[in-house]
């Protein structure tokens, strides 16, 4: 370790150059991590904050578009309510709608239809909870766009008018669209395209998107058995995220970019230490000839790599956090969380050490006599 630190100081120009490359990769990893979390929140934060543990959709429905294609009814709700381990099962509706306010603000909503008083009926930070009329409770991000309690939201093209009665405490979005909670009966009319004054067919009030299930934490239900009894296809809440528009494509793309960055980091660091090891061949041979074990020399080289990687990654992460804090104040879907950033930092250091180890493993194979003789 003594020799490794001395070389870091005396060859600081080379190591600063390499550290700059690692810091830039760490900076990019931090920003990608924030973008991944931000896109996930913007895509499924509405589902993340629903207290349901699973959703039961129409049997055989495509799981990547379940929220837009599934139709179930009261029979499925009753079947799930009778399943062991189910605390509650309630209808849930989901549809996208174009809207504008009575003040001319245009906005899109992902309308969540829920029964008043059910476990899906959300608490509000401002205003009041849903009643029985044409009312809507909106996401905080919709309020940030300029909608306030008391405004009237007009759905297009039906012309249905909804009064904003409450605002949620947090961001609730689905498919990058703000969530608006409405009474299930109102949602059913909106989904059917019913206009004010129309006669509503009876079957409209018998259909909804899914059965939201609240499981007993002590003895959760058997989803397969429940599906067999109800004739449904169940997804856990986390599995249902993939049914949000664009969620799987966005997350898989960013994950692939991160994997490539880890690979690039390992290759760049490995190439750097390969060249450095070749340049140090004579010095390493002297150490071996003086009695240093191959393990000692290898540990010395890896310690040098670790110091460089940790210091450079810390600098890059610090710059990324500073840049991310500025980005968070913009409309871009970006959110910094400690867990993903720490995971990215550890992964970057580990992959870098793997690349360095692959390069310096030749240190162990240096023949002291041959290496010393090569310089005569």
N, C-alpha and C positions, 0 to 999 in steps of 0.2 A: 504493500500500500504506500510505503514511503517513496519508492521509486516512481509509482504511478502518479502521485501528487507532484513530485518534482518535475516530471515530464509535462504534466498539464500546465505548469507555470512556464517552463523554459520554451515549450513549443506552443505557447498560448495563441499565436496567430492561426495555426492550423486548427486548433480546437475551438476557437471562437467561430471560425468559418463553419465548422461542422455543427457546432451548437446552434448557430443561426438557422441552419437548415432544419434541425430538429425542432427549434422553437416555432418556426413557421408552420411546420406540420402540426404541432400541438395547438397553435392558434387556429388553424383550419379545423382541427378536430373539435375544438371547443365550440366554434361557430356552427359546425354541422350538428353537434349534439343539441345545441339550443334550437336549431331549426327543426330537428327531428321531433323534439318535445313539443315545440310550438305548433307544428303541423298536426301532431297527434291530438293535442288539446283542441285545436280548431276543428278537427274532424270528428272527434267522438267525446268531447268533454260533457255533452249532454247525456250520453249513455254512461260515462264514467260516474256521474253524480246521481244516477238513478239507483234507488236502494234495492232494485231487483237483483236476484242472484242468477236468474236464467230467464230466457224467453222461449216460449213454445210457439212455433210457427206452423203454417199449413204443412201437412205431410208431403214430403218429397220436394219441397220448394228449394230452389237454388240458393245455397247459403250465402253467396256473394251479393245477392240482391233480395234477400228475404224481406227487408222492411218495405220494399216497393212492390213486391209480388204476392206476399202472403195474405190470405183471408181466412180467418177462423171465426167461430161463433160461441154462443153461450154454452153449448154442450161441451166444448173443450175446456171452458173455464170451470164448469161443474166437475168434470173429470179430474182436473188438476187439484181442485180444492179438496177432493176426497183422497188424494195420495198421502201416504205416511211421510212425515218429515216436512210437509208444506205448511208454513205458518199462514200464508195468504196467497191467493191467486186472483188476479184482477185483469180486466181488459185493458189493452194498450193500443192506441192508434198513432200512426206516424205517416205524415205526408208533407210534401213541400208545396209552398204557396207563394205567389207574388202578392205584394200588398203595398199600400201607400197610406199615409196618415191623413187626417183631415187638414193638416197644415202643409200638405204637399210633399212630404218626405217619402221617397220610394225605398222600400226595403223588402227583402225576402225572408220568409220564416219557414222553419221546420216545425210544423204544428204537431205537438204531442197531445193526443186525446186521452184524458184520464177521468176516472170516476171521482166525484167529490167525496172526500173523507177516506179514500183508499190510501194505502201506503205510498202510492205514486203521487198523491196530491202534494205539491211542493210548498215548503215554508217560504216566506218572502222576507226581504230585508226592508222594503218600503212598500206602503200601501196595505192591501188586504189579500187574503187567499181567494181562490176561485169560488164563485157562487154558482147559481143554477142558470143564469142568463147568458147572453152573448158577451162573455168576458174573456180576457186573455191576461196571463202573467208572463212577462217577458224576461229575457236574459239581461244581465248587467251590461253586456256589450251592446245590446240593442238600445239600452238607455243611454249609453255613451254616444251612440249615433244621433241622439237628439229626441228620442221618444220619452215622454213623461207620463206619470199616472194621470188619468183623466183624458188622455188623447183617445181618439177613435181611429182604429185600424180598419181599413176597407180592403177586403180580399178581392182580387181580380181573377177571372172576369165575372164571378158570381155577384159581386156587390155586397156580400155579407159584411155587416159592420160589427166590430168587436171593440168593447171598451177596455182600455188598459187599467187594470185594478191593482196590479202589484208588480214589483221588480225583484228579481232574484239577487242573492248576494254575490254570486260568482258568474264566471263565463259558462254559458250553456250553449254549445253549438253542435250541429250535426251536419256532416258534409260541408263544412265551412259556411254554414248558414245559421243564423241565430235561432234559438229554440223559443217557441211560444207555447205555453201550456193553455189548453182550452178544455172545457167540459167535454166528456166523451160524446154526448149527444150532438153538440155543435160540430165536433170533428167529423162525425158520421155524415152530417148534412153537407159539410164542406167537401169531403171526399167524393160524395155522390153528385156534386155540382148543383145542389139545390139552391135556387135563388129565392130571395125574400118573397113570400106570398105563394110559392109553389106548394102543391100538395105532395107530401113526402110519402113514398111507398113504404109499407111496413118493414120490408126486408132491409131497408137502409139502416135501421136501428138494431139489426141482428148481426152485423158484420163489423169486424175490426181487424187490426194487423196481427196481433199476437196476444198470448197470455203471459203477463208478467208474473213471475213466481218469486215469492220470498221464502227461502228455505230456513229450516230450523238449524242453527249452527251446530247444535249438539248431535243431531242425527239427520243430515241432509237427505233429500229424496233420491231415489234411483231414477235418473232421467230417462234411461232406456225403458224401464217399466212404466213410467208415467206416459211416455210417448206411445207405447203399445196400447195403453188403456184409453188414451185420449185421441189417438190418431193424429199425432203431431210430430214435428221435428224440433228438438230442443237444442239451443245453443246457450252456453254460459254467457254471462254478461261480457266477459273478455273475448270470447269467440265471436260474439255478435258485432264487435268492432269492425270486422272484415266486411260486414254488410253495409257499412257507411260508404257513400260514393267516394272513390279515389283513395280510400285509406290504405288498402293493401299495396297498391302501386306506389304510393308516395313513400311509405315506410320501407318497402323492399328496395326501392331505388337508393334511398339515403343509406340504408344498411350496406348495400353493395359498394357504394362510394367509400364508406368508412373502412370496409374490409380491404379495398384496394389501397387506401392510405396506409393501413397497417403494413401491408405487404411492401409498399414503396419504402416505408420507413426502415423495415428490416433490410431491404436490399441496399439502400443508400448507406446505412450505418455499417452493414457488412462490407461493402466495397471500400469505405473509408478505412476501416480497421484492417482490411486485407493489405492495402497499400502501406499503412503504418507498420504492420507486422513485418512486411518485407524489408522496410527501411531499418527496422530495429533488429534485424536478424543477427548482426554481429554482437550487439549488446546482450541479446538474449543468450547467445552462445557463451559469452563470458560468464554470465550468471550461472549457467548450467555447469560450466567447467569449474567454477568456484564451489560447487556443491549444492546449488539451489535445486530443489526438486521440481519436476514438471508441474505438480499441483500448485506449488508456490507461485511459479511464473504465470500459470493460467489464472489463478486467483488475482494476482496483481493486475493482469491485463483486463479481467472482467470488472474489477473494482474501478479501474480507470473509466471503463465504458459506463458503469453505473453512475459515477459522479457526473460525467458529461450528460447522460440522458436525464437524470433527475433534475439537475440544475436547468438544463435547456427546456425541459418540459414545464417546469415551474414558471419560467419566464414566459413561455408561449401561452400557458393557461392564464396567467395574470393579464397578459395583453388581450386574450380572448374574452375574459370576464369584463374587462373595461369596455371593449368594443361591443360585447353583448348587452351590457347595461344601457348603452346608447341606442342600440337597435330595438330594445324592448319598449322604448317610448314611441316607436313608430307603429303604423298599422300592420307591419309585417308580422306573420304568425311566428313568434320567436319567444322562447321561455327558457331561462337558465335554471337547472335543477342540480343539486349537489351530487346525487347518485349517478346519473349518466355521465357527468363531467369527471367525477372521480374514476368511474369505470374506464372512460376513454384514456385518462392519464395512465392508469395502471397497465392497460392493454398496450399503450404506446411504448412504455418503458420495457415491458416484458418482450414484445416483438423486437424492439431494438437490441435487447440483450441476446435474444436468440440469433439475430443477425451478427452481432459482435462475436458470440461464441463460435458460430460457424467459421468465422474468419480467423480467430486467434487459436483455434484448436490446433493449427499447424505449429504453434509455439511448442506444444508438447512433443512434437516429432522432430524438433531441431536437434541435429547431431552436433554436439559442441566442437569436436575435433574437425569435422568437415567444414563447419561454418567458420571456424577460426582460420583454417587453412585456405579458405576461399579468398582471404584478404591479403595473402602473402604475395 
